[in-house]
């Protein structure tokens, strides 16, 4: 196997081409990893979720990591790790532009809402289901590729 580092451009292309990663967050020294459906745009990963453990933990500690990978023929693979910061996009004045952008980026993909358990109202309204739109600011990223 040959292993090489991916360039920043290669990492960005891998993030853009995929939709599912693994989100790592931590609270009180305890790590937690969960699948994350996302859309990549403008140095951010955009996502939404119902309130729960990952949202609670990211609110307590906004420093997170996301890992995305692809497998190729044989034993080959490519993987990117993002270190970033959780930023909630509440349905309030002052966040409308970012929330609308998140909606726009996510809704370009078929059935983007399914991993959130319930489809949000179109467009989201204050009295709709309590979905939490958020983004992860990409502060650092690195990647590796293995080939035979």
Secondary structure, DSSP 8 states (H G I E B T S, - for coil): -EEEE--HHHHHHHHHH--EEEEEEEETTEEEEEEEE-EEETTEEEEEE-SSHHHHHHHH--EEEEEEEEE-STT-EEEEEEEEEEEE--SSTTSHHHHHHHHHHHTTSTTTTGGGSS---SS--TTS---EEEEEEEEEEEEEEEE-
